């Protein structure tokens, strides 16, 4: 088996991301131009010149991370790299849909722009938040959530001993306190504005589904592993899947283990940050994963030297 791809999700954004690929690769510039054209805003300006605060708004971070990741992929392919499977964390699953050709790039851009808008609205209208719990077994965190009043659920199964919970602020705070009492090493709030992957996103999910129904889907050129089950995504009913994806946990640990058991032993994390590379190390020692974003890193991955 050859190389597979991991695409990062929200939280990996930072000002200046993707600039090296943009400056060093005509193919990467084309992706940025397409995103700016379709969204009718300068995505280059958003990625390279925004403040950290601006970029962390859901409506901005989703399209920025998506564009940056696809641009890095385009630069990799321009250097001759080929890939045989892909997956993305939360928002990153949309990048995987575009990378696999299941959605054409301009349709995927429209979809991500819409998702960012809908999730921003949902976040503004509900008092939701997320927190990472470190150092407790999943089962303990699941039990604490189920015994806490209000809405609080496990939403991101990142790696062994790291589970993100989300829900209404009061319920999350209560669960965080209980996790600490149960011996959590740390329980820290995340810098996101909503309770993503919970029923608090149900209205946004329904709207996204009806928006997605207007977009044509295509046979993917490589398999996509999905967050909702950790298994291969079937291309039967994508709009229903995307709605489900928005209110379901991200089963990243299961997904990576499934990719490994299918023989995908090496991956590149394409886009901003190296969060998924960190998770990979903790999920399995067998998996070789490296974060690739700059032209130097792209050229090294492609086996050449930097220009």
C-alpha positions in Angstrom: 0.0 0.0 0.0 1.2 3.5 -0.8 0.7 6.8 1.1 -2.6 7.9 2.6 -3.7 11.4 3.6 -5.1 12.9 6.8 -6.7 16.3 6.6 -6.9 18.5 9.8 -10.1 19.9 11.3 -11.0 23.1 13.1 -8.6 24.4 15.7 -5.5 23.9 13.4 -5.8 27.4 11.9 -3.2 30.1 12.3 -2.3 33.3 10.5 0.0 32.7 7.5 -1.0 29.1 7.0 -0.5 27.8 3.5 1.6 30.8 2.4 4.7 28.7 1.6 2.7 26.4 -0.7 1.0 29.4 -2.3 4.3 31.1 -3.0 6.1 27.9 -4.2 3.4 26.1 -6.2 1.2 27.2 -9.2 -1.2 24.3 -8.4 -1.6 25.6 -4.8 -2.3 29.1 -6.1 -5.0 27.8 -8.4 -6.8 26.2 -5.4 -6.7 29.6 -3.5 -7.9 31.4 -6.6 -10.8 28.9 -7.0 -11.8 29.3 -3.3 -11.7 33.1 -3.5 -13.7 33.0 -6.8 -16.4 30.7 -5.5 -16.8 32.3 -2.0 -16.5 35.9 -3.4 -13.9 36.8 -0.8 -10.1 36.8 -0.7 -9.3 33.5 0.9 -5.6 34.3 0.5 -6.1 37.5 2.6 -8.1 35.5 5.1 -5.3 32.9 5.5 -2.3 35.1 5.4 -3.4 38.5 6.9 -6.2 37.8 9.4 -5.8 38.0 13.1 -5.9 34.9 15.1 -9.3 35.9 16.5 -10.8 36.5 13.0 -9.4 33.2 11.8 -10.8 31.3 14.8 -14.4 32.3 13.9 -16.1 29.1 12.5 -17.3 30.9 9.5 -13.7 31.8 8.6 -11.7 28.9 9.9 -13.5 26.2 8.0 -13.1 27.6 4.5 -9.5 28.7 5.4 -8.4 25.3 6.7 -10.1 23.5 3.8 -8.5 25.7 1.2 -5.1 25.5 2.8 -5.2 21.7 3.0 -6.4 21.3 -0.6 -3.7 23.7 -1.8 -1.0 21.6 0.0 -2.4 18.5 -1.6 -2.3 20.2 -5.1 1.4 21.1 -4.4 2.2 17.6 -3.4 0.5 16.1 -6.5 2.4 18.7 -8.7 5.6 17.3 -7.2 4.6 13.8 -8.2 3.2 12.4 -5.0 0.3 10.0 -5.3 -2.1 8.8 -2.6 -4.3 5.7 -2.2 -6.7 6.5 0.7 -7.8 9.5 2.6 -9.6 10.7 5.8 -10.1 14.0 7.5 -10.9 15.0 11.1 -14.4 16.6 11.3 -14.2 19.5 8.8 -11.3 17.5 7.3 -13.7 14.9 6.0 -15.0 17.5 3.6 -11.4 18.0 2.3 -11.2 14.3 1.9 -14.4 14.3 -0.2 -12.9 16.9 -2.5 -9.5 15.1 -2.6 -11.1 11.8 -3.6 -13.2 13.5 -6.3 -16.5 12.5 -4.7 -17.2 16.2 -4.8 -15.8 18.6 -7.5 -13.6 21.3 -5.9 -16.0 24.2 -6.5 -19.0 22.3 -5.1 -17.0 21.3 -2.1 -16.0 24.9 -1.5 -19.7 26.0 -1.7 -20.5 23.2 0.8 -17.8 24.1 3.3 -18.7 27.8 3.1 -22.3 26.9 3.8 -21.3 24.6 6.7 -19.2 27.3 8.3 -22.0 29.8 8.1 -24.6 27.4 9.5 -22.4 26.2 12.3 -21.5 29.8 13.2 -25.2 30.6 13.4 -25.8 27.6 15.5 -22.9 28.5 17.8 -24.2 32.1 18.1 -27.7 30.9 19.0 -26.8 28.3 21.6 -24.7 28.5 24.7 -22.4 25.6 23.7 -18.8 24.7 24.3 -16.3 21.9 24.1 -13.6 20.6 26.4 -10.8 18.1 26.1 -10.5 15.4 28.8 -7.0 13.9 29.2 -6.0 10.8 31.1 -9.3 9.0 31.6 -10.6 5.8 29.9 -13.3 6.6 27.3 -15.8 4.5 29.3 -15.3 6.7 32.4 -15.9 9.9 30.5 -18.9 8.4 28.7 -20.4 7.4 32.0 -19.8 10.9 33.6 -21.5 12.5 30.6 -24.5 10.2 30.7 -25.0 10.9 34.4 -24.7 14.7 34.1 -27.9 16.8 33.7 -28.3 18.8 30.5 -26.7 18.2 27.2 -23.1 16.9 27.4 -21.7 14.1 25.2 -18.4 12.6 24.1 -17.8 14.0 20.6 -14.1 13.5 19.5 -12.4 10.1 20.2 -9.0 11.4 19.4 -6.6 8.8 20.8 -6.0 6.7 23.9 -6.7 8.9 27.0 -7.9 11.9 25.0 -11.7 12.5 24.5 -13.4 15.7 23.8 -16.8 16.4 25.2 -19.3 19.1 24.1 -22.7 20.5 25.0 -24.3 23.4 26.9 -21.8 25.4 29.0 -23.2 24.5 32.4 -23.4 20.7 31.6 -19.9 20.7 30.2 -18.5 22.5 33.2 -20.2 20.0 35.6 -18.8 17.1 33.6 -15.3 18.7 33.5 -15.4 19.0 37.3 -16.5 15.4 37.7 -13.8 14.2 35.3 -11.2 16.0 37.4 -12.6 14.3 40.5 -12.4 10.9 38.7 -8.7 11.5 38.2 -8.4 13.2 34.8 -4.9 14.5 34.2 -6.4 17.6 32.6 -9.8 18.9 31.4 -9.4 22.0 29.4 -11.9 24.1 27.4 -11.3 24.3 23.6 -11.1 27.6 21.7 -14.3 26.9 19.7 -17.5 28.8 19.8 -20.1 25.9 19.7 -21.0 22.4 20.7 -20.0 20.7 17.5 -21.0 17.1 16.8 -23.9 17.3 19.2 -27.7 17.5 18.8 -27.3 21.3 19.3 -26.2 21.3 15.6 -29.4 19.5 14.5 -31.0 22.5 12.8 -27.8 23.4 11.0 -27.4 19.7 9.9 -30.9 19.7 8.4 -30.2 22.9 6.4 -26.8 21.6 5.3 -28.5 18.4 4.1 -31.0 20.3 1.9 -28.1 22.4 0.5 -26.0 19.3 -0.3 -28.9 17.8 -2.2 -28.3 20.2 -5.1 -24.6 19.1 -5.5 -23.7 16.2 -7.8 -21.5 13.4 -6.4 -19.0 11.4 -8.4 -17.3 8.0 -8.0 -14.2 8.6 -5.8 -10.7 8.0 -7.1 -9.6 6.7 -3.8 -11.4 5.3 -0.7 -12.5 7.8 2.0 -12.7 6.6 5.6 -15.5 8.4 7.6 -15.6 9.9 11.1 -19.1 8.6 11.8 -18.2 4.9 11.8 -14.5 4.8 11.2 -15.2 2.6 8.2 -15.1 3.2 4.4 -17.7 5.8 3.3 -20.2 4.5 0.7 -21.2 7.1 -1.8 -24.9 6.2 -1.6 -26.5 9.2 0.1 -24.0 11.9 0.7 -26.5 14.7 1.9 -27.9 12.3 4.6 -24.4 11.3 5.6 -23.2 15.0 6.0 -26.2 15.8 8.2 -25.5 12.8 10.4 -21.8 13.7 10.4 -22.6 17.1 11.9 -24.4 15.7 15.0 -22.3 12.5 15.5 -19.0 11.9 17.3 -15.7 11.8 15.4 -14.4 8.3 15.9 -10.9 9.1 14.9 -9.2 6.4 16.9 -11.4 3.6 15.3 -10.9 5.2 11.9 -7.1 5.1 12.1 -7.1 1.6 13.5 -9.3 0.5 10.5 -7.0 2.1 8.0 -4.0 0.3 9.6 -5.8 -3.1 9.5 -6.6 -2.5 5.8 -2.8 -2.1 5.2 -2.5 1.7 5.1 0.7 2.1 7.2 2.0 5.5 6.1 0.2 8.8 6.0 0.9 12.5 5.4 -1.1 15.1 7.3 -1.7 17.8 4.7 -2.6 21.3 5.8 -2.1 23.5 8.9 -0.8 22.1 12.2 0.3 18.7 13.2 -2.5 17.6 15.6 -3.3 14.4 13.7 0.3 13.4 13.5 0.4 13.6 17.3 -2.8 11.5 17.6 -1.3 8.9 15.1 1.7 8.4 17.4 -0.5 7.7 20.3 -2.9 5.4 18.4 -0.3 3.1 16.9 3.4 2.7 16.8 3.0 0.9 13.5 1.7 4.0 11.7 4.2 6.3 10.1 2.7 9.8 9.9 4.2 13.2 9.2 2.8 16.7 8.9 3.4 18.4 5.6 2.6 22.0 4.9 5.5 24.1 3.6 7.2 23.7 0.2 10.3 22.3 2.0 8.2 19.6 3.6 6.4 18.9 0.4 9.7 18.5 -1.6 11.2 16.3 1.1 8.0 14.1 1.1 8.2 13.9 -2.7 11.8 12.7 -2.3 13.4 15.8 -3.9 15.2 18.8 -2.4 13.6 22.2 -1.7 13.8 24.7 -4.5 
